[in-house]
Amino acid sequence: MISMILASHDPVDHVLPHRFGDVIKHWNIDYKAPLNIFSISPHDTYFTNHMLMTLVAALVCLMIFPIIGRKYAAMIEGGPDRVVPSGFSNLLEAMMQFVRNDVARPVLGDRADRFMPFLWTVFFYILICNLLGMIPLDSIVYLASGQKLQHVGGTATGNIMITAGLAFCSFVMIHLSGVIEVYRGLVSGTYGHHHHEEHGDDHGHEDHGHAGHGHEHGHHYPHGKPAATAAVMAPALYLWNFAPHVFMPKTFDNPMSYVLVIADLIMWGILLVLDAIGAIIKPFALSIRLFANMVAGHVVLGSILALIFMFKGSVAANYGLGVVASLGAAALSCLELFVCFLQAYVFTFLTTLFIGASVAPEH
């Protein structure tokens, strides 16, 4: 990372997207939303170094995890005594167990395993993108190509559009999971019976939702709805329960009940707008948090090293400042390495919390 910054004419040049080749596609769109909420102008799409690094990160994932999966399958076929990972596999298993047992299970309970493929993918993909940004690929390729290829590298998660894409995937997963949870409850006949399931077992693996277990904990539920009917009802019921019903009466045995229904619908509409705004803000928070943290460290690194060129003095002063700045940059690089892991964890943890709120009956 330090060599990449020093090799650049601009200390923060490596955090900016750089185009490769000509325009991929020209978008001739000129649209302004009502009330000027947003607008889309004609623009071009280019292939950039950040897009390249996303593909490299995906390739690394495809190279590592299928190999480890086949290795585990071979060990399992050999018997329980042979399922003993070692080396790099042991490191990855420890990280996967941490995400599963300490991040997902406390929030999702028995549902955790259903979401682990997505959560593991999010965690390791972001982590690999972050770690690749710590490697001075730009300088390596620049020197290896005889100073012909530039800007081949960078931190993909230092691009707001890429972090926004990751946040959009989480947004879709969050609300799609909520709709599927309602669908499963309707098909199994457990929808609306979550109050009988809140206590669970003594090991903390309770089922708080309306997921599909027709006779769980000794309770007998009515027959579920046909799959087609449930598929139509699930999005509507998910939206109906998206905001709380604070005034909805439990019985309709007096005229006052209908007044409460009207008051509930009015309040529900207000809360639905607020909750919808919150649902939109969540992916924005995910994307901006990841983007800002990854860019900030690289900018500070560049600023520290830029001091070497800004303050010119005697040879002794230059060497002294160079040593101090290089040591400071090395220490900050260690902190950046920690931030790479931390931001992957934070993104995954918050996504897990949002999914947990979506699949809960009182979301």
C-alpha positions as CSV (number, residue, x, y, z in Angstrom):
1,M,0.0,0.0,0.0
2,I,2.8,2.5,0.9
3,S,4.7,1.7,-2.3
4,M,1.4,2.2,-4.3
5,I,0.9,5.6,-2.8
6,L,4.5,6.7,-3.3
7,A,4.4,5.5,-6.9
8,S,1.5,7.7,-7.7
9,H,1.6,11.4,-8.6
10,D,-1.4,12.0,-6.4
11,P,-1.3,10.5,-2.8
12,V,-5.0,9.7,-2.9
13,D,-5.1,8.7,-6.6
14,H,-5.5,5.0,-5.7
15,V,-8.9,5.5,-4.0
16,L,-10.5,7.0,-7.2
17,P,-12.1,5.0,-10.0
18,H,-10.1,4.9,-13.2
19,R,-11.6,4.0,-16.6
20,F,-10.3,1.2,-18.8
21,G,-11.0,1.5,-22.5
22,D,-13.9,3.1,-24.3
23,V,-17.5,3.7,-23.3
24,I,-19.3,0.4,-22.8
25,K,-22.8,1.9,-23.1
26,H,-24.3,5.4,-23.4
27,W,-27.5,5.9,-21.4
28,N,-29.6,8.6,-23.1
29,I,-31.9,9.1,-20.1
30,D,-33.1,12.5,-19.1
31,Y,-35.6,12.1,-16.2
32,K,-36.7,14.3,-13.3
33,A,-38.8,12.8,-10.6
34,P,-41.8,14.7,-9.3
35,L,-41.0,17.5,-6.8
36,N,-37.4,17.2,-8.1
37,I,-36.6,14.5,-5.6
38,F,-34.0,13.1,-8.0
39,S,-33.0,13.3,-11.6
40,I,-31.2,11.1,-14.1
41,S,-29.1,12.7,-16.8
42,P,-27.5,11.2,-19.9
43,H,-24.3,9.4,-18.9
44,D,-21.8,6.8,-20.0
45,T,-20.9,3.4,-18.4
46,Y,-17.2,2.5,-18.3
47,F,-15.2,-0.5,-17.0
48,T,-13.1,0.7,-14.1
49,N,-10.4,-0.6,-11.9
50,H,-12.9,-1.0,-9.0
51,M,-15.2,-3.1,-11.2
52,L,-12.1,-5.2,-12.1
53,M,-11.4,-5.7,-8.4
54,T,-14.9,-6.9,-7.7
55,L,-14.4,-9.6,-10.4
56,V,-11.1,-10.5,-8.8
57,A,-12.7,-10.8,-5.4
58,A,-15.4,-13.0,-6.8
59,L,-12.8,-15.2,-8.6
60,V,-10.9,-15.6,-5.3
61,C,-14.1,-16.7,-3.6
62,L,-14.8,-19.2,-6.4
63,M,-11.2,-20.5,-6.1
64,I,-11.2,-20.9,-2.4
65,F,-14.5,-22.1,-1.1
66,P,-15.4,-24.8,-3.6
67,I,-12.0,-26.4,-2.9
68,I,-12.6,-26.3,0.8
69,G,-16.1,-27.6,0.4
70,R,-14.9,-30.6,-1.6
71,K,-12.2,-31.1,1.0
72,Y,-14.8,-31.2,3.8
73,A,-17.0,-33.6,1.8
74,A,-14.0,-36.0,1.4
75,M,-13.3,-35.8,5.1
76,I,-16.9,-36.5,6.1
77,E,-17.0,-39.5,3.8
78,G,-13.9,-40.8,5.6
79,G,-15.7,-40.8,9.0
80,P,-16.1,-38.4,11.9
81,D,-12.5,-39.0,13.0
82,R,-11.2,-37.5,9.8
83,V,-13.2,-34.2,10.0
84,V,-10.3,-32.3,11.5
85,P,-9.4,-29.1,9.5
86,S,-5.9,-27.7,9.6
87,G,-4.0,-24.8,8.3
88,F,-5.9,-22.3,6.2
89,S,-9.0,-24.4,6.3
90,N,-9.0,-24.2,10.1
91,L,-8.7,-20.4,9.9
92,L,-11.7,-20.1,7.5
93,E,-13.7,-22.5,9.6
94,A,-13.1,-20.5,12.7
95,M,-14.3,-17.3,10.9
96,M,-17.4,-19.1,9.5
97,Q,-18.2,-20.5,12.9
98,F,-17.9,-17.0,14.4
99,V,-20.3,-15.5,11.9
100,R,-22.8,-18.4,12.4
101,N,-22.7,-18.8,16.2
102,D,-21.9,-15.3,17.4
103,V,-23.6,-13.2,14.7
104,A,-26.5,-15.1,13.1
105,R,-27.7,-17.5,15.8
106,P,-28.2,-14.9,18.6
107,V,-30.5,-12.9,16.2
108,L,-32.1,-15.5,14.0
109,G,-32.2,-18.6,16.3
110,D,-33.3,-21.7,14.5
111,R,-33.7,-19.8,11.2
112,A,-30.0,-19.0,11.1
113,D,-28.9,-21.9,8.9
114,R,-31.3,-20.8,6.2
115,F,-29.5,-17.5,5.8
116,M,-25.9,-18.6,6.3
117,P,-25.0,-19.0,2.6
118,F,-26.0,-15.4,2.0
119,L,-24.4,-14.1,5.2
120,W,-21.1,-16.0,4.6
121,T,-21.0,-14.7,1.1
122,V,-21.5,-11.1,2.2
123,F,-18.9,-11.4,4.9
124,F,-16.1,-13.0,2.9
125,Y,-16.8,-11.1,-0.3
126,I,-16.5,-7.7,1.5
127,L,-13.5,-9.0,3.5
128,I,-11.6,-10.1,0.3
129,C,-12.4,-6.8,-1.4
130,N,-11.1,-4.9,1.6
131,L,-7.9,-7.0,1.8
132,L,-7.2,-6.7,-1.9
133,G,-7.3,-3.0,-1.4
134,M,-4.4,-3.4,1.0
135,I,-2.2,-5.0,-1.6
136,P,-0.3,-2.5,-3.9
137,L,-1.4,-4.2,-7.1
138,D,-1.3,-0.9,-8.9
139,S,2.5,-0.5,-8.3
140,I,3.2,-4.2,-8.9
141,V,1.5,-4.2,-12.3
142,Y,2.9,-0.8,-13.2
143,L,6.5,-1.9,-12.6
144,A,6.0,-5.4,-14.1
145,S,4.5,-3.9,-17.3
146,G,7.4,-1.6,-17.9
147,Q,5.4,1.4,-16.7
148,K,2.7,0.9,-19.3
149,L,-0.3,-0.3,-17.3
150,Q,-1.6,2.0,-14.6
151,H,-4.4,1.9,-12.0
152,V,-4.8,-1.9,-12.1
153,G,-5.9,-2.3,-8.5
154,G,-7.6,-0.4,-5.7
155,T,-10.2,-0.9,-3.0
156,A,-13.5,-1.9,-4.6
157,T,-15.4,-1.2,-1.4
158,G,-14.0,2.4,-1.6
159,N,-16.4,3.0,-4.4
160,I,-19.9,4.2,-3.2
161,M,-21.6,2.6,-6.2
162,I,-20.2,-0.8,-5.3
163,T,-21.1,-0.6,-1.7
164,A,-24.5,0.6,-2.8
165,G,-24.9,-2.5,-4.9
166,L,-24.0,-4.7,-1.9
167,A,-26.5,-2.8,0.2
168,F,-29.2,-3.3,-2.4
169,C,-28.6,-7.0,-2.3
170,S,-29.0,-6.9,1.5
171,F,-32.2,-4.8,1.0
172,V,-33.7,-7.4,-1.3
173,M,-32.7,-10.2,1.0
174,I,-34.2,-8.5,4.0
175,H,-37.7,-7.9,2.6
176,L,-37.8,-11.0,0.5
177,S,-37.0,-13.0,3.6
178,G,-40.0,-11.4,5.4
179,V,-42.4,-12.2,2.5
180,I,-41.1,-15.8,2.4
181,E,-41.5,-16.1,6.1
182,V,-45.2,-15.1,5.8
183,Y,-45.6,-17.4,2.9
184,R,-44.2,-20.4,4.9
185,G,-46.5,-19.6,7.8
186,L,-49.6,-19.4,5.5
187,V,-48.7,-22.7,3.8
188,S,-48.0,-24.5,7.1
189,G,-51.0,-23.0,8.9
190,T,-48.8,-21.4,11.6
191,Y,-49.2,-17.8,10.5
192,G,-50.6,-15.7,13.4
193,H,-49.8,-18.4,16.1
194,H,-46.4,-17.1,17.1
195,H,-47.5,-16.2,20.6
196,H,-47.7,-20.0,21.3
197,E,-44.1,-20.4,20.2
198,E,-42.3,-17.6,22.0
199,H,-41.0,-19.6,24.9
200,G,-39.2,-22.3,22.9
201,D,-36.9,-24.8,24.5
202,D,-34.4,-24.4,27.3
203,H,-31.4,-23.9,24.9
204,G,-32.5,-20.6,23.5
205,H,-33.4,-22.0,20.1
206,E,-37.0,-20.8,20.2
207,D,-39.1,-20.1,17.1
208,H,-40.5,-16.5,17.4
209,G,-42.1,-16.4,14.0
210,H,-44.7,-17.9,11.9
211,A,-42.3,-20.3,10.1
212,G,-43.5,-23.6,8.9
213,H,-43.8,-26.2,11.7
214,G,-47.4,-27.4,11.8
215,H,-47.4,-29.2,15.2
216,E,-44.5,-27.5,16.9
217,H,-44.4,-27.6,20.8
218,G,-47.5,-29.8,20.8
219,H,-49.7,-27.1,19.3
220,H,-52.1,-28.2,16.5
221,Y,-52.7,-25.5,13.9
222,P,-55.4,-25.4,11.2
223,H,-54.5,-26.6,7.7
224,G,-52.5,-24.2,5.7
225,K,-53.5,-22.4,2.5
226,P,-52.7,-23.6,-1.0
227,A,-49.3,-22.4,-2.3
228,A,-50.8,-20.2,-5.0
229,T,-53.1,-18.4,-2.5
230,A,-50.3,-18.0,0.0
231,A,-48.0,-16.5,-2.7
232,V,-50.6,-13.9,-3.4
233,M,-51.4,-13.1,0.2
234,A,-47.9,-13.1,1.5
235,P,-46.7,-9.7,0.1
236,A,-50.0,-8.1,1.2
237,L,-49.8,-9.4,4.7
238,Y,-46.1,-8.5,5.0
239,L,-47.0,-4.9,4.0
240,W,-50.0,-5.0,6.4
241,N,-47.7,-5.9,9.3
242,F,-44.9,-3.7,8.2
243,A,-46.1,-1.0,10.6
244,P,-47.7,-1.7,14.0
245,H,-51.5,-1.6,14.5
246,V,-51.7,0.4,17.7
247,F,-55.5,0.8,18.0
248,M,-56.8,-2.3,16.3
249,P,-59.4,-3.9,18.6
250,K,-59.3,-7.6,19.3
251,T,-63.1,-7.9,19.2
252,F,-65.9,-6.0,17.4
253,D,-68.7,-6.3,20.0
254,N,-69.5,-2.6,20.3
255,P,-69.7,0.5,18.1
256,M,-66.5,1.9,19.7
257,S,-64.5,-0.9,18.0
258,Y,-65.2,0.5,14.6
259,V,-64.0,3.9,15.7
260,L,-60.8,2.3,16.8
261,V,-60.4,0.6,13.5
262,I,-60.6,3.9,11.7
263,A,-58.1,5.4,14.1
264,D,-55.8,2.4,13.7
265,L,-55.9,2.7,9.9
266,I,-55.0,6.4,10.1
267,M,-52.1,5.8,12.5
268,W,-51.0,2.7,10.5
269,G,-50.7,4.9,7.4
270,I,-48.5,7.4,9.2
271,L,-46.3,4.7,10.7
272,L,-46.1,2.9,7.4
273,V,-44.6,6.0,5.8
274,L,-42.1,6.4,8.6
275,D,-41.2,2.7,8.5
276,A,-40.8,2.8,4.8
277,I,-38.4,5.7,5.1
278,G,-36.5,3.7,7.7
279,A,-36.4,0.7,5.4
280,I,-34.9,2.9,2.6
281,I,-32.4,4.6,5.0
282,K,-31.0,1.2,6.2
283,P,-29.3,0.2,2.9
284,F,-28.0,3.8,2.6
285,A,-26.4,3.5,6.0
286,L,-24.9,0.2,5.1
287,S,-23.3,1.5,1.9
288,I,-22.1,4.8,3.2
289,R,-20.6,3.3,6.4
290,L,-18.6,0.8,4.4
291,F,-17.5,3.3,1.8
292,A,-16.5,6.0,4.2
293,N,-14.5,3.7,6.5
294,M,-12.6,2.2,3.6
295,V,-11.8,5.5,1.9
296,A,-10.9,7.4,5.1
297,G,-8.0,5.1,6.0
298,H,-6.5,5.3,2.5
299,V,-6.9,9.1,2.5
300,V,-5.2,9.5,5.9
301,L,-2.4,7.2,4.7
302,G,-1.9,9.3,1.6
303,S,-2.0,12.5,3.7
304,I,0.7,11.2,6.1
305,L,3.0,10.2,3.2
306,A,2.4,13.5,1.4
307,L,4.0,15.3,4.3
308,I,7.4,14.0,3.0
309,F,6.9,16.0,-0.2
310,M,5.2,19.0,1.3
311,F,7.9,19.9,3.9
312,K,11.2,20.3,2.2
313,G,14.2,21.2,4.2
314,S,17.7,19.9,4.8
315,V,18.7,16.4,3.9
316,A,18.6,15.4,7.5
317,A,15.2,16.9,8.0
318,N,13.9,15.2,4.9
319,Y,15.2,11.8,6.0
320,G,13.9,12.3,9.6
321,L,10.4,13.2,8.3
322,G,10.5,10.4,5.9
323,V,11.3,7.8,8.6
324,V,8.6,9.2,10.9
325,A,6.0,9.4,8.1
326,S,6.8,5.8,7.0
327,L,6.6,4.4,10.5
328,G,3.3,6.2,11.0
329,A,2.0,4.9,7.7
330,A,3.0,1.4,8.7
331,A,1.2,1.7,12.0
332,L,-1.9,3.0,10.3
333,S,-1.7,0.1,7.8
334,C,-2.0,-2.3,10.7
335,L,-5.0,-0.4,11.8
336,E,-6.4,-0.5,8.3
337,L,-6.0,-4.3,8.3
338,F,-8.1,-4.4,11.4
339,V,-10.7,-2.2,9.8
340,C,-10.9,-4.5,6.8
341,F,-12.2,-7.3,9.1
342,L,-14.2,-4.9,11.3
343,Q,-16.2,-3.5,8.4
344,A,-17.0,-6.9,6.9
345,Y,-18.3,-7.9,10.4
346,V,-20.3,-4.7,10.8
347,F,-22.0,-5.0,7.4
348,T,-22.8,-8.6,8.0
349,F,-24.0,-8.0,11.6
350,L,-26.3,-5.2,10.6
351,T,-27.7,-7.2,7.7
352,T,-28.4,-10.0,10.1
353,L,-30.2,-7.6,12.5
354,F,-32.4,-6.3,9.7
355,I,-33.2,-9.8,8.4
356,G,-34.1,-10.8,12.0
357,A,-36.5,-7.9,12.3
358,S,-38.0,-8.7,8.9
359,V,-38.7,-12.4,9.6
360,A,-40.1,-11.7,13.2
361,P,-43.9,-11.5,13.4
362,E,-43.7,-8.1,15.1
363,H,-41.3,-6.5,12.6
